[in-house]
Amino acid sequence: MAIKNWDATTSRVVYRRLEAGESLIEGIESLAHSEGIREAAVISCIGSLRQLKRRNLCNLERDHERETIDEVLELVSAEGYIQPVEDGGIYVHIHIAAARPSGAIVGGHCEDATCFTGAYVYLQVIEDARS
């Protein structure tokens, strides 16, 4: 994906509560589609998870380290972006920090996550499909 420069005047903030059992990535994609969003920044996302699929690029000698964490986690923070792709769709890219009951934090690139009690996501819209 190419980096582009623009003078963005963000138009609005949209919000959705994701339900228990819902996919974090699919929920954000669904929100973007229903609101006609082509590009946005994920400015806040908190809640709880029951499964987190993540990867890290911490060891350059190995491919991305992937891990599935099957336990209840407090979703402390998730941020990232939604960008348009060439086929007309969108790509959701999220980085995440989540806490175990002990308070230990796990994080990295979120490939997907399943909400436990739910999550609250806020998007700052950069480009609507209708603009």
Backbone as a chain_set.jsonl record, in Angstrom:
{"seq": "MAIKNWDATTSRVVYRRLEAGESLIEGIESLAHSEGIREAAVISCIGSLRQLKRRNLCNLERDHERETIDEVLELVSAEGYIQPVEDGGIYVHIHIAAARPSGAIVGGHCEDATCFTGAYVYLQVIEDARS", "coords": {"N": [[0.828, -1.174, 0.0], [0.485, 2.182, -0.772], [1.902, 5.137, 0.596], [0.267, 8.14, 1.176], [0.013, 11.675, 0.885], [-2.08, 14.137, 2.234], [-4.341, 16.837, 2.701], [-6.332, 16.488, 5.097], [-9.619, 16.913, 6.069], [-11.274, 15.788, 8.51], [-14.428, 14.301, 8.566], [-16.317, 13.272, 10.377], [-17.055, 11.443, 13.414], [-17.63, 8.06, 14.001], [-19.364, 5.482, 15.802], [-19.597, 2.285, 17.338], [-20.95, -0.388, 19.224], [-19.571, -3.46, 19.647], [-20.781, -6.758, 19.832], [-20.901, -9.525, 22.225], [-19.066, -12.364, 21.256], [-18.675, -11.466, 18.679], [-16.551, -10.807, 15.871], [-13.712, -8.754, 16.005], [-12.345, -7.554, 13.798], [-14.128, -8.087, 11.63], [-16.369, -6.769, 12.636], [-15.532, -4.084, 12.627], [-15.123, -3.782, 9.877], [-17.762, -4.158, 9.004], [-19.037, -1.954, 10.209], [-17.738, 0.121, 8.817], [-18.616, -0.407, 6.165], [-21.424, -0.13, 6.462], [-21.606, 2.545, 7.075], [-20.609, 3.753, 4.872], [-17.839, 4.194, 4.611], [-14.637, 4.762, 3.334], [-12.06, 5.326, 4.116], [-10.455, 5.601, 7.233], [-9.45, 6.403, 10.613], [-8.84, 4.31, 13.333], [-9.673, 5.368, 16.336], [-10.234, 4.799, 18.964], [-10.68, 1.91, 20.916], [-11.987, -0.249, 23.133], [-12.658, -2.886, 25.517], [-13.519, -6.296, 26.014], [-11.999, -9.483, 25.402], [-12.241, -12.873, 24.217], [-10.708, -14.42, 22.694], [-7.666, -13.954, 20.997], [-6.003, -13.424, 18.048], [-2.856, -12.89, 17.082], [0.089, -11.284, 15.741], [3.597, -10.696, 15.716], [6.369, -8.703, 14.767], [8.928, -9.125, 15.879], [11.232, -10.567, 15.757], [13.461, -10.566, 13.366], [14.725, -12.614, 12.061], [13.027, -14.703, 11.787], [9.891, -15.523, 10.241], [6.887, -13.554, 10.655], [5.91, -13.823, 13.994], [3.321, -15.784, 15.034], [0.442, -16.114, 17.095], [-2.188, -17.605, 18.905], [-4.287, -16.649, 21.402], [-6.2, -18.085, 23.7], [-7.987, -17.045, 25.931], [-9.623, -15.076, 28.448], [-9.326, -11.644, 28.019], [-8.653, -8.253, 28.873], [-9.431, -5.69, 26.765], [-7.385, -3.245, 26.289], [-6.473, -1.298, 24.532], [-6.87, -0.502, 21.116], [-5.772, 0.398, 18.002], [-5.546, 1.843, 14.736], [-6.094, 1.659, 11.229], [-8.368, 2.12, 8.453], [-8.229, 1.415, 5.092], [-8.743, 2.072, 1.609], [-8.727, -0.47, -0.929], [-7.406, -1.69, -4.078], [-9.359, -3.25, -5.427], [-11.721, -2.091, -4.785], [-12.653, -2.652, -2.288], [-12.088, -2.608, 1.296], [-9.376, -2.384, 3.667], [-8.621, -3.433, 6.876], [-6.481, -2.536, 9.398], [-5.085, -3.252, 12.399], [-3.557, -2.623, 15.528], [-2.954, -3.93, 18.754], [-3.423, -3.877, 22.314], [-3.709, -5.847, 25.112], [-4.82, -6.993, 28.312], [-3.955, -9.542, 30.576], [-5.58, -11.314, 33.339], [-3.725, -11.002, 35.407], [-2.619, -8.597, 34.875], [-0.551, -8.454, 33.135], [0.547, -7.435, 29.973], [-0.277, -8.202, 26.614], [0.399, -7.924, 23.158], [0.365, -6.585, 19.789], [0.166, -6.982, 16.226], [-3.141, -7.266, 15.279], [-4.636, -9.995, 14.008], [-7.122, -11.105, 14.177], [-9.841, -11.043, 16.518], [-12.012, -12.194, 19.07], [-14.83, -10.937, 20.6], [-15.518, -10.84, 24.107], [-17.329, -9.845, 26.337], [-17.99, -7.71, 24.859], [-17.158, -4.8, 22.834], [-16.127, -1.424, 22.331], [-15.952, 0.684, 19.663], [-14.488, 3.419, 17.968], [-14.386, 5.433, 15.13], [-12.57, 7.764, 13.24], [-13.565, 9.407, 10.545], [-12.043, 9.704, 7.411], [-12.365, 9.56, 4.661], [-15.329, 9.339, 2.894], [-17.285, 6.972, 1.047], [-18.941, 8.239, -0.653], [-17.72, 10.656, -1.197]], "CA": [[0.0, 0.0, 0.0], [1.268, 3.403, -0.902], [1.683, 6.229, 1.535], [-0.127, 9.336, 0.449], [-0.099, 12.899, 1.665], [-3.296, 14.857, 1.934], [-4.862, 17.758, 3.695], [-7.601, 15.863, 5.439], [-10.552, 17.513, 7.006], [-12.097, 14.655, 8.882], [-15.817, 14.718, 8.497], [-17.166, 12.845, 11.492], [-16.667, 10.276, 14.212], [-18.702, 7.068, 14.118], [-19.209, 4.624, 16.964], [-20.413, 1.062, 17.392], [-20.646, -1.383, 20.257], [-19.519, -4.822, 19.136], [-21.439, -7.674, 20.763], [-20.205, -10.739, 22.65], [-18.942, -13.358, 20.194], [-18.432, -10.833, 17.388], [-15.173, -10.607, 15.434], [-13.291, -7.355, 16.031], [-12.044, -7.1, 12.435], [-15.363, -8.097, 10.848], [-17.229, -5.729, 13.177], [-15.047, -2.802, 12.119], [-15.441, -3.774, 8.445], [-19.214, -3.982, 8.889], [-19.319, -0.556, 10.536], [-17.266, 0.936, 7.694], [-19.518, -0.604, 5.031], [-22.753, 0.42, 6.741], [-21.504, 4.007, 7.133], [-20.05, 4.254, 3.62], [-16.49, 4.691, 4.892], [-13.531, 4.205, 2.544], [-10.808, 5.512, 4.837], [-10.697, 6.108, 8.585], [-8.514, 6.04, 11.675], [-9.444, 3.743, 14.542], [-9.153, 6.277, 17.353], [-10.406, 4.209, 20.285], [-11.365, 0.622, 20.962], [-11.781, -0.914, 24.421], [-13.661, -3.905, 25.8], [-12.929, -7.551, 26.48], [-11.842, -10.495, 24.365], [-12.095, -14.259, 24.675], [-9.655, -14.998, 21.863], [-6.89, -12.974, 20.244], [-5.032, -13.94, 17.08], [-1.942, -11.772, 16.88], [1.433, -11.586, 15.252], [4.595, -9.678, 16.007], [7.571, -8.687, 13.941], [9.964, -8.832, 16.875], [12.426, -11.317, 15.429], [13.585, -10.458, 11.924], [15.283, -13.842, 11.505], [11.912, -15.606, 11.531], [8.684, -14.876, 9.727], [6.063, -13.003, 11.728], [5.539, -14.781, 15.025], [1.874, -15.818, 15.195], [-0.008, -16.747, 18.336], [-3.607, -17.505, 19.257], [-4.452, -16.648, 22.856], [-7.568, -18.479, 24.046], [-8.296, -16.729, 27.319], [-10.292, -13.786, 28.579], [-8.39, -10.526, 28.096], [-9.194, -6.903, 28.861], [-8.949, -4.935, 25.611], [-6.939, -1.96, 26.828], [-6.347, -0.339, 23.445], [-6.677, -0.957, 19.741], [-5.775, 1.531, 17.087], [-5.103, 1.484, 13.404], [-6.713, 2.394, 10.14], [-9.098, 1.48, 7.365], [-7.791, 2.005, 3.832], [-9.321, 1.442, 0.414], [-7.84, -1.311, -1.73], [-7.631, -1.527, -5.515], [-10.576, -3.916, -5.925], [-12.897, -1.355, -4.322], [-12.944, -3.013, -0.904], [-11.317, -1.912, 2.319], [-8.439, -3.175, 4.465], [-8.582, -3.01, 8.278], [-5.172, -2.822, 10.0], [-5.235, -2.919, 13.813], [-2.595, -3.059, 16.539], [-3.76, -4.148, 19.943], [-2.835, -4.157, 23.627], [-4.724, -6.497, 25.942], [-4.273, -7.389, 29.61], [-4.373, -10.771, 31.249], [-6.061, -10.996, 34.69], [-2.584, -10.608, 36.245], [-2.194, -7.266, 34.47], [0.468, -8.575, 32.095], [0.04, -6.986, 28.68], [0.121, -8.838, 25.367], [0.001, -7.036, 22.077], [0.943, -6.758, 18.47], [-0.764, -6.817, 15.112], [-4.339, -8.091, 15.476], [-5.157, -10.662, 12.818], [-8.545, -11.132, 14.506], [-10.134, -11.22, 17.935], [-13.424, -12.443, 19.346], [-15.257, -10.192, 21.789], [-16.041, -11.606, 25.237], [-18.575, -9.158, 26.702], [-18.228, -6.696, 23.838], [-16.115, -3.796, 22.648], [-16.594, -0.129, 21.846], [-15.011, 1.149, 18.649], [-14.718, 4.753, 17.428], [-13.634, 5.703, 13.913], [-12.527, 9.13, 12.707], [-13.704, 9.24, 9.105], [-11.183, 10.527, 6.56], [-12.977, 9.623, 3.329], [-16.561, 8.597, 2.679], [-17.419, 6.406, -0.306], [-19.71, 9.176, -1.48], [-17.014, 11.908, -1.473]], "C": [[0.877, 1.244, 0.0], [0.922, 4.4, 0.197], [1.289, 7.443, 0.72], [-0.195, 10.51, 1.409], [-1.389, 13.584, 1.268], [-3.57, 15.856, 3.042], [-6.244, 17.247, 4.039], [-8.387, 16.735, 6.4], [-11.5, 16.381, 7.368], [-13.536, 15.111, 9.057], [-16.629, 14.379, 9.737], [-16.523, 11.697, 12.247], [-17.877, 9.347, 14.254], [-18.341, 6.084, 15.213], [-20.082, 3.387, 16.796], [-19.977, 0.219, 18.571], [-20.693, -2.749, 19.593], [-20.052, -5.749, 20.218], [-20.538, -8.851, 21.145], [-20.224, -11.749, 21.506], [-18.625, -12.78, 18.824], [-16.931, -10.689, 17.126], [-14.855, -9.114, 15.443], [-13.073, -6.823, 14.613], [-13.318, -7.038, 11.595], [-16.337, -7.024, 11.337], [-16.84, -4.348, 12.687], [-15.335, -2.695, 10.623], [-16.927, -3.508, 8.225], [-19.627, -2.54, 9.175], [-18.917, 0.349, 9.373], [-18.208, 0.812, 6.497], [-20.873, 0.057, 5.27], [-22.753, 1.946, 6.759], [-20.911, 4.611, 5.856], [-18.646, 4.82, 3.759], [-15.474, 3.978, 4.008], [-12.204, 4.297, 3.289], [-11.108, 6.141, 6.19], [-9.545, 5.712, 9.491], [-9.32, 5.435, 12.81], [-8.853, 4.539, 15.692], [-9.337, 5.759, 18.773], [-11.115, 2.879, 20.138], [-10.989, -0.044, 22.276], [-12.89, -1.94, 24.624], [-13.004, -5.134, 26.391], [-12.969, -8.571, 25.35], [-11.818, -11.883, 24.99], [-11.077, -15.013, 23.833], [-8.976, -13.868, 21.091], [-5.918, -13.717, 19.336], [-4.137, -12.765, 16.733], [-0.651, -12.254, 16.247], [2.324, -10.407, 15.58], [5.755, -9.813, 15.044], [8.732, -8.309, 14.851], [11.278, -9.534, 16.566], [12.557, -11.35, 13.911], [14.169, -11.711, 11.269], [14.199, -14.87, 11.194], [10.768, -14.808, 10.931], [7.888, -14.346, 10.922], [5.679, -14.092, 12.721], [4.045, -14.68, 15.276], [1.52, -16.576, 16.473], [-1.513, -16.562, 18.451], [-3.704, -17.645, 20.764], [-5.925, -16.917, 23.144], [-7.789, -18.286, 25.531], [-8.979, -15.372, 27.355], [-9.244, -12.698, 28.819], [-9.176, -9.222, 28.153], [-8.593, -6.17, 27.677], [-8.657, -3.516, 26.076], [-6.904, -0.902, 25.733], [-6.24, -1.073, 22.117], [-6.732, 0.278, 18.874], [-5.237, 1.078, 15.746], [-5.832, 2.301, 12.371], [-7.522, 1.481, 9.245], [-8.635, 2.198, 6.105], [-8.502, 1.32, 2.677], [-8.269, 0.584, -0.285], [-8.287, -1.252, -3.187], [-8.918, -2.152, -6.024], [-11.863, -3.223, -5.467], [-13.289, -1.664, -2.89], [-12.148, -2.156, 0.067], [-10.421, -2.901, 3.043], [-8.415, -2.58, 5.87], [-7.26, -3.471, 8.877], [-5.208, -2.325, 11.441], [-4.033, -3.446, 14.605], [-3.316, -3.009, 17.873], [-2.89, -4.32, 21.183], [-3.958, -4.709, 24.491], [-4.06, -7.024, 27.213], [-4.849, -8.722, 30.062], [-4.88, -10.398, 32.646], [-4.944, -10.544, 35.642], [-2.155, -9.164, 35.982], [-1.097, -7.29, 33.416], [-0.154, -8.239, 30.742], [0.598, -7.848, 27.554], [-0.325, -7.902, 24.252], [0.69, -7.371, 20.787], [-0.099, -6.48, 17.42], [-1.926, -7.785, 15.314], [-4.775, -8.684, 14.141], [-6.653, -10.865, 12.959], [-8.661, -11.297, 16.01], [-11.626, -11.45, 18.057], [-13.778, -11.749, 20.651], [-15.798, -11.14, 22.851], [-17.364, -10.989, 25.691], [-18.942, -8.096, 25.679], [-17.047, -5.756, 23.737], [-16.75, -2.541, 22.069], [-15.546, 0.418, 20.892], [-15.465, 2.506, 18.116], [-13.809, 4.951, 16.22], [-13.706, 7.184, 13.577], [-12.498, 8.985, 11.196], [-12.789, 10.222, 8.374], [-11.809, 10.684, 5.181], [-14.224, 8.748, 3.293], [-16.571, 8.051, 1.253], [-18.135, 7.391, -1.228], [-18.962, 10.471, -1.769], [-16.197, 11.858, -2.729]], "O": [[1.886, 1.315, 0.702], [-0.218, 4.477, 0.655], [1.902, 7.74, -0.305], [-0.433, 10.339, 2.605], [-1.748, 13.608, 0.091], [-3.087, 15.721, 4.166], [-7.215, 17.544, 3.343], [-7.868, 17.221, 7.406], [-12.419, 16.062, 6.613], [-13.81, 16.169, 9.623], [-17.535, 15.125, 10.107], [-15.575, 11.069, 11.776], [-19.0, 9.782, 14.508], [-17.167, 5.874, 15.516], [-21.155, 3.437, 16.196], [-18.79, 0.122, 18.881], [-21.72, -3.15, 19.046], [-19.791, -5.534, 21.402], [-19.545, -9.133, 20.475], [-21.254, -11.964, 20.868], [-18.334, -13.533, 17.895], [-16.147, -10.476, 18.05], [-15.64, -8.305, 14.947], [-13.57, -5.749, 14.273], [-13.562, -6.039, 10.918], [-17.054, -6.431, 10.532], [-17.703, -3.531, 12.368], [-15.745, -1.637, 10.147], [-17.3, -2.721, 7.355], [-20.464, -1.975, 8.471], [-19.673, 1.241, 8.989], [-18.56, 1.818, 5.881], [-21.407, 0.726, 4.385], [-23.778, 2.572, 6.492], [-20.731, 5.825, 5.763], [-18.299, 5.806, 3.109], [-15.45, 2.75, 3.939], [-11.328, 3.45, 3.116], [-11.899, 7.078, 6.295], [-8.768, 4.809, 9.181], [-10.353, 5.974, 13.206], [-7.668, 4.408, 15.996], [-8.667, 6.228, 19.692], [-12.036, 2.739, 19.334], [-9.824, -0.365, 22.51], [-13.935, -1.87, 23.979], [-12.056, -5.035, 27.169], [-13.834, -8.535, 24.474], [-11.426, -12.049, 26.145], [-10.634, -16.101, 24.201], [-9.632, -12.949, 20.599], [-5.116, -14.532, 19.793], [-4.589, -11.772, 16.164], [-0.342, -13.445, 16.22], [1.864, -9.272, 15.704], [6.073, -10.905, 14.573], [9.422, -7.314, 14.63], [12.328, -9.13, 17.066], [11.832, -12.089, 13.244], [14.113, -11.851, 10.048], [14.428, -15.802, 10.423], [10.684, -13.59, 11.088], [8.196, -14.667, 12.069], [5.185, -15.151, 12.336], [3.548, -13.629, 15.68], [2.192, -17.528, 16.872], [-2.047, -15.499, 18.135], [-3.256, -18.64, 21.334], [-6.786, -16.082, 22.867], [-7.779, -19.247, 26.3], [-8.912, -14.611, 26.39], [-8.394, -12.816, 29.702], [-10.242, -9.106, 27.548], [-7.372, -6.037, 27.588], [-9.562, -2.697, 26.235], [-7.26, 0.253, 25.967], [-5.604, -2.122, 22.014], [-7.636, 1.103, 19.003], [-4.558, 0.056, 15.643], [-6.151, 3.47, 12.586], [-7.388, 0.257, 9.27], [-8.64, 3.427, 6.043], [-8.825, 0.134, 2.751], [-7.075, 0.881, -0.236], [-9.4, -0.823, -3.491], [-9.517, -1.635, -6.967], [-12.962, -3.711, -5.73], [-14.167, -1.005, -2.334], [-11.606, -1.113, -0.299], [-10.673, -4.106, 3.036], [-8.214, -1.377, 6.04], [-6.952, -4.663, 8.865], [-5.346, -1.127, 11.685], [-3.56, -4.56, 14.38], [-4.176, -2.158, 18.099], [-1.774, -4.837, 21.114], [-5.028, -4.11, 24.59], [-2.902, -7.442, 27.2], [-6.046, -8.987, 29.948], [-4.639, -9.28, 33.101], [-5.198, -9.785, 36.577], [-1.416, -8.578, 36.773], [-0.751, -6.246, 32.862], [-1.246, -8.704, 30.414], [1.782, -8.182, 27.536], [-1.311, -7.178, 24.393], [1.487, -8.305, 20.699], [-1.113, -5.832, 17.679], [-1.717, -8.984, 15.498], [-5.227, -7.963, 13.251], [-7.381, -10.805, 11.969], [-7.694, -11.647, 16.686], [-12.41, -10.959, 17.244], [-13.121, -11.943, 21.674], [-16.458, -12.129, 22.531], [-18.422, -11.569, 25.446], [-20.082, -7.634, 25.641], [-16.06, -5.894, 24.46], [-17.783, -2.601, 21.402], [-14.388, 0.596, 21.268], [-16.646, 2.725, 17.849], [-12.612, 4.671, 16.28], [-14.778, 7.787, 13.623], [-11.519, 8.497, 10.632], [-12.765, 11.414, 8.68], [-11.8, 11.767, 4.597], [-14.174, 7.563, 3.621], [-15.934, 8.614, 0.362], [-17.944, 7.366, -2.444], [-19.475, 11.318, -2.5], [-15.55, 12.842, -3.085]]}, "num_chains": 1, "name": "protein.A"}
